[in-house]
Amino acid sequence: MYPCGNCRAVAVGPDGRCAACGTYQQQLQQPSVPPQTPQPPPMPGGYPAAPPMGMPAGGVDLRRGLSTTLVVLFGVALPALIFLLVARSNQFGVLGDMLDAIEGKSVSFSQSDLDDADDMFTTARIIYSLITLAIAVVWAIWFRRLRLNAEVFAPGQHRFGSGWAAGSWFTPVVNLWFPKQIANDIWRASSPQGPHAVSRGLLNGWWVTWIVALVANAISGLRYNILRAKVESDDYSPTPSEAKSDIESLHSILAFDMVAIMIFVAAAVLALLLVRQITAMQEQRASLPPQLAGPAPYGMSAPNPYGAPAPGPAPYGAPQMPPTPPPGQPGQQYPPYGQG
């Protein structure tokens, strides 16, 4: 027998068990082993399998399925918009013939011409509405993915969460500026040259064009529907001058709406270019380290807040802070309890 490592009694038998306290010496001498993380089974050829994750390694999803779908949808929306413009111009032409007939000019005009023009525009609007609905759904999913990728590129440096990236487009009132602010943060975080060295010309141009087209189309559509309902009502009995004035108003409203549709065409082209641009930016940005925020190491200047303009020279006459001496130099003030 030999002494026990637990109770020090000379009572350990050949089996390693202490007769006094009952402790096995193998348990005392066995070193603690940290828990092992389960590894995925190896693939054929000796290489380890990729971890079972819903996104690629690093949390950045660079799959092009959604962006390619958007490019295709915008490519289909362009001819649909052109068809809508042709249908609107057909209505514009029929109303012009009505004005010519009122003024006594010899033109061939009938009610069937107006009905055919209305049917053509209704068909074009249904086609464009279905394409717009598909674009809205895919765009919201794609835009949220951009926001999730941007969080990896610049963690904790965004003004809105990923939920707003999809929901802000469908929330009344705030959808006039929330999506643009989210897009600005995504654009800066995805810039391979850094958040302050990126041009937002394409982004700003698309947003302004899109908002102008929406507002112009809404105003023209509302005015046209109200005046058209007035003209087609049963109790509408105008004088010849009033009838001519109402038709002239309808004619000018259609001209304004045609301009709005042409702005929509420009917005669709810019949106297509924007999808391609931001996709390429995030693919390049994924190979770079994240933009870190927070306090800088002691002895170094603090990083500029994300989204703020790059610091410039101090104005003339403004007080200037003395430079921080390097570690170990006289006059250096160390923070209490280490860094920070």
C-alpha positions in Angstrom: 0.0 0.0 0.0 1.0 3.6 -0.5 -0.3 7.0 0.7 -3.6 8.4 -0.7 -3.4 11.7 -2.5 -6.7 12.8 -1.0 -6.7 11.8 2.7 -2.9 11.0 3.1 -3.7 7.6 4.7 -1.5 4.7 3.7 -4.4 2.7 2.5 -4.3 2.6 -1.3 -4.5 -0.9 -2.6 -3.2 -2.4 -5.9 -6.4 -1.3 -7.7 -5.7 2.3 -6.9 -8.6 2.7 -4.4 -8.1 4.2 -1.0 -9.6 1.9 1.7 -10.0 5.0 4.0 -11.8 7.5 1.8 -12.7 5.4 -1.2 -11.0 7.7 -3.8 -9.4 6.3 -6.9 -6.0 7.7 -7.5 -6.5 7.7 -11.3 -9.2 10.4 -10.8 -6.8 12.6 -8.9 -4.0 12.3 -11.4 -6.1 12.7 -14.6 -5.6 16.2 -16.0 -8.6 18.3 -16.9 -9.3 18.2 -20.6 -11.2 21.2 -22.2 -14.3 20.3 -24.1 -13.7 19.7 -27.7 -15.7 21.4 -30.4 -17.3 18.8 -32.6 -15.8 19.0 -36.1 -17.7 18.3 -39.3 -17.0 14.9 -40.9 -14.2 15.0 -43.5 -15.1 15.1 -47.1 -13.7 12.6 -49.6 -10.1 13.3 -50.2 -9.1 14.2 -46.7 -10.4 17.8 -46.7 -12.8 19.0 -43.8 -16.3 19.7 -44.8 -17.6 23.3 -44.6 -19.6 24.1 -41.5 -23.4 23.8 -41.8 -24.3 27.5 -42.1 -27.0 29.3 -43.9 -24.6 31.9 -45.1 -21.0 31.8 -46.5 -18.1 31.9 -44.0 -17.8 35.3 -42.3 -21.6 36.1 -42.4 -21.5 37.8 -45.8 -24.0 36.5 -48.3 -22.7 37.2 -51.8 -25.0 35.0 -53.7 -26.2 36.7 -56.9 -29.7 35.1 -57.2 -31.6 38.1 -55.9 -29.6 40.7 -57.8 -29.8 38.8 -61.0 -33.6 38.5 -60.6 -33.8 42.2 -60.0 -31.8 43.0 -63.1 -34.1 40.7 -65.2 -37.2 42.3 -63.7 -36.0 45.8 -64.4 -35.1 44.7 -67.9 -38.7 43.5 -68.3 -40.1 46.7 -66.6 -38.5 48.9 -69.2 -40.6 47.6 -72.2 -43.7 47.6 -69.9 -43.1 51.2 -69.2 -42.7 52.0 -72.9 -46.0 50.2 -73.6 -47.6 52.3 -70.8 -46.2 55.4 -72.4 -47.5 54.4 -75.8 -51.0 53.7 -74.3 -51.0 57.1 -72.5 -50.0 58.9 -75.7 -52.8 57.1 -77.5 -55.3 58.6 -75.0 -53.5 62.0 -75.5 -54.1 61.8 -79.2 -57.8 60.9 -78.9 -58.4 63.8 -76.6 -56.6 66.0 -79.1 -58.9 64.8 -81.9 -61.9 65.7 -79.6 -60.6 69.2 -79.2 -60.1 69.5 -82.9 -63.7 68.3 -83.5 -65.0 70.9 -80.9 -63.2 73.6 -82.8 -64.9 72.6 -86.0 -61.9 70.9 -87.7 -62.6 67.9 -89.9 -61.3 64.9 -88.0 -62.6 61.3 -87.7 -63.5 60.8 -84.0 -65.9 58.4 -82.3 -66.6 57.2 -78.8 -65.1 53.8 -79.7 -61.8 55.4 -80.3 -61.8 56.7 -76.7 -62.9 53.4 -75.3 -60.2 51.5 -77.3 -57.5 53.9 -75.9 -58.8 53.4 -72.4 -58.7 49.6 -72.8 -55.2 49.7 -74.1 -54.0 51.9 -71.1 -55.8 49.6 -68.6 -54.0 46.5 -70.1 -50.6 48.3 -70.0 -51.2 49.4 -66.4 -52.1 45.9 -65.3 -49.0 44.4 -66.8 -46.8 47.1 -65.3 -48.4 46.7 -61.9 -47.8 43.0 -61.8 -44.1 43.6 -62.7 -43.9 46.3 -60.1 -45.3 44.0 -57.4 -42.7 41.4 -58.2 -39.9 44.0 -58.1 -41.2 45.3 -54.7 -41.0 41.9 -53.1 -37.6 40.9 -54.5 -36.2 44.4 -53.8 -37.2 44.3 -50.1 -35.5 40.9 -49.6 -32.4 41.9 -51.5 -32.2 45.3 -49.7 -32.3 43.5 -46.3 -29.5 41.2 -47.4 -27.4 44.2 -48.3 -28.1 45.6 -44.8 -27.0 42.4 -43.2 -23.8 42.3 -45.2 -23.2 46.0 -44.4 -23.4 45.1 -40.7 -20.6 42.7 -41.1 -18.5 45.3 -43.0 -19.2 48.0 -40.4 -20.7 46.4 -37.2 -22.7 48.7 -35.0 -22.4 51.7 -37.2 -25.8 51.9 -38.8 -28.8 54.1 -38.0 -31.5 51.5 -38.5 -31.8 47.8 -38.0 -32.1 45.1 -40.7 -35.9 45.0 -40.2 -36.3 48.6 -41.3 -34.3 47.7 -44.4 -37.3 45.7 -45.7 -40.2 47.4 -43.8 -39.3 51.0 -44.4 -40.3 50.7 -48.1 -43.9 49.8 -47.1 -44.3 52.2 -44.2 -46.2 55.4 -45.1 -44.6 58.8 -44.7 -41.2 57.4 -43.5 -40.7 55.6 -46.8 -39.8 59.0 -48.2 -36.5 59.2 -46.3 -35.8 56.1 -44.2 -34.8 53.9 -47.2 -32.5 56.6 -48.4 -30.7 56.8 -45.0 -30.4 53.1 -44.9 -29.0 53.0 -48.4 -26.5 55.7 -47.5 -25.2 53.6 -44.6 -25.1 50.5 -46.8 -23.3 52.4 -49.5 -20.6 53.8 -47.2 -20.1 50.4 -45.4 -19.8 48.6 -48.7 -17.2 51.0 -50.2 -13.9 49.2 -50.8 -12.1 52.7 -50.7 -13.5 53.5 -47.3 -16.7 55.3 -46.0 -15.4 58.8 -46.9 -13.9 58.0 -50.3 -17.0 56.9 -52.1 -19.1 58.8 -54.6 -22.9 58.6 -54.1 -23.8 60.2 -57.5 -25.6 57.1 -58.8 -27.4 56.5 -55.5 -28.5 60.1 -55.2 -29.5 60.3 -58.8 -31.6 57.2 -58.6 -33.4 58.3 -55.4 -34.2 61.8 -56.7 -35.5 60.4 -60.0 -37.6 57.8 -58.2 -39.2 60.3 -55.8 -39.9 62.8 -58.6 -41.5 60.1 -60.7 -43.7 58.9 -57.9 -44.9 62.3 -56.9 -45.5 63.4 -60.5 -47.4 60.2 -61.3 -49.5 60.4 -58.2 -50.5 64.0 -58.8 -51.3 63.5 -62.5 -53.3 60.3 -61.8 -55.3 61.9 -59.0 -56.2 64.9 -61.1 -57.1 62.8 -64.2 -59.3 60.4 -62.3 -61.2 63.3 -60.5 -61.8 65.3 -63.7 -62.6 62.2 -65.8 -65.2 61.1 -63.2 -66.7 64.6 -63.4 -66.9 64.5 -67.2 -68.5 61.1 -67.3 -71.0 61.6 -64.5 -74.7 61.5 -65.4 -75.5 65.1 -64.2 -72.7 66.6 -66.3 -74.3 69.2 -68.5 -71.6 71.8 -69.4 -71.8 74.6 -71.8 -69.6 74.3 -75.0 -66.9 76.5 -73.4 -66.9 74.5 -70.2 -66.7 71.2 -72.1 -63.8 72.5 -74.1 -62.0 73.7 -70.9 -62.4 70.3 -69.2 -61.1 68.4 -72.2 -58.2 70.8 -72.5 -57.5 70.1 -68.8 -57.6 66.4 -69.4 -55.3 66.8 -72.3 -52.7 68.7 -70.3 -52.9 66.3 -67.4 -52.1 63.4 -69.8 -49.1 65.3 -71.1 -47.9 65.8 -67.6 -48.4 62.1 -66.9 -46.4 61.1 -69.9 -43.5 63.1 -68.6 -43.8 61.2 -65.3 -43.7 57.9 -67.1 -40.5 59.0 -68.9 -39.0 59.8 -65.5 -40.0 56.3 -64.4 -38.1 54.9 -67.3 -35.0 56.9 -66.2 -35.4 55.7 -62.6 -35.7 52.0 -63.8 -32.4 52.3 -65.8 -30.7 53.9 -62.8 -32.1 51.2 -60.5 -30.7 48.5 -62.7 -27.3 50.2 -62.7 -27.5 50.6 -58.9 -28.2 46.9 -58.3 -25.1 46.0 -60.4 -22.9 48.6 -58.7 -23.8 47.8 -55.1 -23.4 44.0 -55.8 -19.9 44.6 -57.2 -19.0 46.9 -54.3 -20.0 44.3 -51.6 -18.1 41.5 -53.4 -15.0 43.7 -53.4 -15.6 44.8 -49.8 -16.0 41.3 -48.5 -12.2 40.7 -49.0 -11.3 43.6 -46.7 -11.4 43.7 -42.8 -14.4 45.3 -41.1 -14.6 49.0 -40.2 -14.0 49.0 -36.5 -15.7 51.5 -34.2 -15.1 52.4 -30.6 -12.2 53.7 -28.5 -8.7 53.7 -30.1 -5.7 52.1 -28.4 -4.0 54.4 -26.0 -1.5 56.7 -27.7 -3.4 56.7 -31.0 -6.0 59.2 -32.2 -9.7 58.0 -32.0 -11.3 56.9 -35.2 -13.6 59.3 -37.0 -17.3 58.5 -36.2 -18.8 56.4 -38.9 -20.8 58.5 -41.4 -19.3 61.8 -40.2 -17.2 63.8 -42.7 -13.5 63.3 -42.7 -11.7 65.7 -40.2 -10.0 68.7 -41.8 -7.6 71.3 -40.6 -8.7 73.4 -37.6 -9.9 76.9 -38.4 -7.4 79.7 -38.1 -7.2 80.9 -34.5 -8.9 77.9 -33.0 -7.2 76.3 -30.0 -5.2 73.2 -30.9 -4.7 70.1 -28.7 -1.0 69.2 -28.1 0.2 66.0 -29.7 0.1 62.9 -27.5 3.7 61.8 -26.7 4.6 58.3 -27.4 4.6 55.7 -24.6 7.4 56.1 -22.2 8.0 59.8 -22.9 7.8 62.4 -20.0 4.5 64.1 -19.6 2.4 61.1 -20.7 -0.8 60.6 -18.8 -1.8 56.9 -18.5 -5.6 56.2 -18.0 -6.6 54.5 -14.7 -7.0 50.8 -14.7 -5.3 50.2 -18.0 -6.6 51.2 -21.4 -9.9 53.0 -21.9 
